[in-house]
Amino acid sequence: MFRYGCNTMHHDRGDAPVSKPSKIVNQGRPAPASTAGGPSLLDEYAPRPDDEIKASEADTWQLPFQTKRVVVALLTMAAHDDIEKLDLVLTPYARWGLPDRREWGGKPVFTKDGPQEFFDALREAAARFPAKGTLRVPPQPNSAQFYVRHGAEPMWAYYTGGSPQSPDILAFKMVIEDGAARIDYIGFNAHNPPTALEQMAIRSTNDPPPPLKPRIMPGSMGERPPLPTMVPGGAPTLGAPGSPMPGAPVMPRVIAPPGAGAPTPGGPAPTPGAPAPTKAAPAGGH
């Protein structure tokens, strides 16, 4: 894992975990009014009991299999205005900003003043997405799932809304933290429709976003030995024509019996071009 676990470009966030306030109190506010033209994501998860989300379950969440469970837990907390349980679904250094994999405008969720600013913005953003919206999780090949499951690579999931001219995205960057699945970055537009500055930041190509799927580079698995070349006659070789393959077993030398045109061990070598000796007939024969 240390050698092959990550061969994609990453972006230095330049932040560090911030100590959370000692006491965060739920305010029990109702969910924001839906602006999705019908029930919103918060309306969808408000009927769910919030007390079912416990640390004993959160410590067993894994990627990529329980991606939606982690996201639904966060949305259920937002619907119930339960700010006290955020550390069950977020990493200690989680950030939020624009819905872009480059994490534009990212700032810490947990600050010295608490996560209230983030929580209020998340609730307002979630109220813009329809209740039956589909959580999209890009499929991961088996080779990429290995890196995600072991914490070497993140994975993304997102809701889409708005219009083609003014798309709205609610994105979640998932990671493995202390052996369990957690959300490390939440991206959404703070305004609807997005401001010109927000759209320019997302469309910027100066810094390409990291890939959605881990790239499995051919060279990451070590160098491949050279393939043998072919010589006339079809014999593969890595050296000069006629030389044996490196590592091939040495075959014993076969000595032909006397009279077969081959030299007898210890006897004189035959003269080139001379006929082979014939066996004399026995005396007195008929």
C-alpha atoms as one frame of an Amber mdcrd trajectory, in Angstrom:
protein
   0.000   0.000   0.000   2.770   2.462   0.821   4.313   1.895  -2.582   1.292
   1.531  -4.833  -1.519   3.108  -2.823  -1.596   6.503  -4.494  -0.259   7.705
  -7.816  -2.640  10.592  -8.563  -2.098  14.299  -8.125  -3.335  15.710  -4.837
  -3.888  19.290  -3.757  -2.336  20.782  -0.648  -5.170  22.192   1.442  -2.852
  23.928   3.920  -5.197  23.459   6.871  -5.020  21.533  10.128  -7.609  20.102
  12.517  -9.264  22.707  14.717 -10.278  22.007  18.289 -14.071  21.960  18.523
 -15.934  23.935  21.183 -16.500  21.991  24.354 -20.272  22.268  24.092 -22.481
  22.342  20.989 -26.199  22.625  21.717 -29.061  21.641  19.445 -31.517  24.453
  18.804 -34.457  22.317  17.679 -35.318  24.543  14.715 -37.661  23.265  12.002
 -36.244  22.428   8.605 -35.964  25.354   6.173 -38.846  25.736   3.731 -38.332
  23.802   0.515 -37.356  25.743  -2.605 -37.230  22.611  -4.801 -40.756  23.029
  -6.173 -41.997  20.280  -3.843 -40.682  18.319  -0.849 -36.927  18.702  -0.350
 -34.204  16.337   0.810 -34.742  17.583   4.352 -38.465  16.829   4.107 -37.586
  13.327   2.896 -35.429  12.478   5.913 -37.226  14.480   8.624 -39.568  11.540
   9.469 -36.587   9.302  10.198 -35.729   8.919  13.881 -32.553  10.830  14.551
 -31.636   8.786  17.616 -30.860   5.716  15.501 -27.528   7.237  14.438 -25.066
   5.985  17.037 -21.291   5.890  17.316 -21.334   2.081  17.489 -22.836   1.970
  13.991 -20.817   4.863  12.557 -17.559   3.109  13.430 -18.512   0.210  11.152
 -19.304   2.192   7.973 -17.152   1.186   5.006 -16.564   2.409   1.466 -17.790
   2.118  -1.174 -20.616  -0.080   0.099 -22.178   2.308   2.658 -21.696   5.613
   0.882 -25.385   6.505   0.876 -25.807   5.533   4.531 -23.214   8.133   5.574
 -24.802  10.855   3.413 -28.312  10.027   4.641 -27.094  10.226   8.245 -25.797
  13.762   7.633 -29.028  14.856   5.932 -31.080  13.367   8.774 -29.058  15.412
  11.257 -29.640  18.519   9.134 -33.384  17.841   8.993 -33.568  17.482  12.806
 -31.176  20.380  13.426 -28.957  17.925  15.332 -25.585  19.662  15.297 -24.199
  17.622  18.200 -23.658  14.471  16.112 -21.673  15.977  13.258 -18.468  14.313
  14.418 -20.096  10.915  13.733 -20.148  11.567   9.976 -17.419  14.191   9.401
 -13.657  14.002   9.802 -12.142  16.331  12.451 -10.656  18.473   9.667 -13.682
  18.408   7.317 -14.136  21.429   5.059 -16.891  22.945   2.974 -16.918  25.167
  -0.082 -17.887  25.189  -3.748 -19.030  21.937  -5.427 -15.731  21.266  -7.155
 -13.184  18.472  -6.653 -10.475  21.114  -6.370 -12.248  22.216  -3.170 -12.454
  25.880  -4.171 -13.111  28.241  -1.282 -12.847  25.426   1.236 -12.909  26.381
   4.888 -13.064  24.283   8.056 -16.384  22.991   9.343 -15.199  22.944  12.944
 -13.876  26.347  13.946 -13.285  27.963  17.306 -16.846  29.306  17.084 -18.302
  25.916  16.232 -19.816  24.443  13.031 -22.928  26.627  13.092 -22.062  28.598
   9.946 -21.547  25.409   7.953 -24.631  23.718   9.388 -26.928  26.617   8.530
 -25.541  26.831   4.985 -25.933  23.070   4.488 -29.563  23.139   5.611 -30.368
  25.986   3.220 -28.625  24.212   0.339 -30.297  20.828   1.002 -33.716  22.541
   0.902 -33.111  23.307  -2.804 -32.869  19.629  -3.858 -35.966  17.463  -4.475
 -36.891  14.748  -1.993 -36.588  11.928  -4.529 -33.249  13.090  -5.892 -30.783
  10.343  -6.792 -27.459  10.190  -4.996 -25.016   9.626  -7.812 -21.933   7.544
  -7.013 -19.537   7.104  -9.958 -18.862   3.367 -10.412 -15.452   2.221  -9.255
 -13.640  -0.699 -10.934 -12.377  -3.423  -8.640  -8.811  -2.169  -8.894  -9.901
   1.309  -7.736 -12.129  -0.023  -4.953  -9.065  -1.582  -3.356  -7.508   1.849
  -2.826 -10.799   3.376  -1.623 -11.466   0.618   0.911  -7.999   0.937   2.415
  -8.028   4.730   2.658  -5.462   5.443  -0.041  -7.942   7.269  -2.306 -11.177
   9.270  -1.750 -14.455   8.815  -3.566 -17.237  11.258  -4.426 -21.020  11.192
  -4.316 -23.390  14.005  -5.280 -26.935  15.213  -5.893 -27.785  17.336  -8.908
 -30.515  19.916  -9.336 -31.222  23.291 -10.846 -31.305  23.718 -14.618 -28.820
  23.031 -17.432 -28.166  26.773 -17.637 -27.672  27.057 -13.864 -26.878  23.605
 -12.418 -26.974  23.032  -8.685 -24.744  20.390  -7.055 -24.468  19.020  -3.534
 -21.241  16.983  -3.392 -19.613  14.831  -0.721 -16.006  13.678  -0.627 -15.770
  10.363   1.231 -12.665   8.958   2.919 -11.682   6.265   5.397 -10.819   7.874
   8.743  -9.622   5.638  11.602 -10.983   2.602   9.782 -14.501   3.966   9.155
 -16.176   5.945   6.349 -16.456   9.693   6.933 -17.175  12.833   4.895 -14.113
  15.011   4.403 -15.499  17.765   2.150 -19.005  19.054   1.394 -19.430  21.217
  -1.693 -22.469  23.317  -2.624 -23.362  26.755  -3.904 -24.052  29.234  -1.150
 -26.336  31.155  -3.506 -29.055  30.070  -5.903 -28.489  30.710  -8.707 -24.688
  30.696  -8.304 -23.013  34.070  -8.458 -20.733  34.940 -11.365 -17.703  34.539
  -9.093 -18.803  31.044  -8.062 -19.353  29.997 -11.669 -15.954  31.378 -12.729
 -14.194  29.466  -9.945 -15.851  26.181 -10.906 -15.155  26.612 -14.631 -11.519
  27.575 -14.129  -9.067  25.274 -15.918  -5.874  26.634 -14.375  -5.744  23.748
 -11.913  -7.347  20.539 -13.253  -9.510  18.647 -10.745  -8.373  15.284  -9.389
  -9.924  12.301 -11.185 -13.149  10.768  -9.911 -11.541   7.316 -10.139  -8.032
   6.413  -8.970  -5.669   6.038 -11.899  -3.941   2.654 -11.938  -0.699   3.472
 -13.743   0.997   0.560 -15.589   4.390   1.555 -14.199   3.165   1.454 -10.610
   3.364  -2.322 -10.484   7.080  -2.541 -11.318   8.998  -2.893 -14.575   8.046
  -5.670 -16.947  10.909  -7.896 -18.154  11.836  -7.441 -21.833  10.108  -9.715
 -24.305  12.266 -12.104 -26.374  12.879 -11.268 -30.019  12.486 -13.721 -32.871
  15.314 -14.863 -35.150  15.044 -16.681 -38.503  13.764 -20.146 -37.861  11.360
 -19.042 -35.146  13.680 -19.581 -32.176  13.217 -16.861 -29.509  16.407 -15.373
 -28.129  17.574 -12.385 -26.097  21.137 -12.531 -27.378  22.901 -13.158 -30.636
  21.278 -15.480 -33.207  21.872 -19.063 -32.216  22.671 -18.326 -28.573  20.611
 -20.131 -25.922  17.887 -18.429 -23.953  19.115 -16.987 -20.641  18.242 -19.401
 -17.855  17.556 -22.322 -20.212  18.804 -25.730 -18.965  22.036 -27.045 -20.477
  21.323 -30.147 -22.545  23.822 -33.062 -22.346  25.961 -33.797 -25.413  24.942
 -36.950 -27.287  27.813 -38.994 -28.779  26.870 -41.022 -31.828  27.820 -44.760
 -31.881  30.821 -45.952 -33.980  30.109 -46.168 -37.654  27.522 -43.408 -37.641
  29.907 -40.830 -39.025  30.714 -39.328 -35.656  34.137 -39.548 -34.001  34.704
 -42.356 -31.518  35.764 -41.142 -28.098  39.537 -41.317 -27.988  39.855 -42.159
 -31.721  41.076 -40.026 -34.654  38.752 -37.461 -36.099  37.366 -38.325 -39.540
  38.801 -36.563 -42.536  36.369 -34.031 -44.010  34.831 -35.454 -47.195  36.171
 -39.026 -46.658  33.658 -41.876 -46.974  32.593 -43.623 -43.826  34.509 -46.897
 -43.111  32.773 -50.125 -44.073  32.703 -53.293 -42.042  34.863 -56.070 -43.572
  33.230 -59.391 -44.399  34.339 -62.390 -42.249  36.939 -64.697 -43.810  35.595
 -67.827 -45.416  32.240 -66.505 -45.901  30.023 -67.496 -48.854
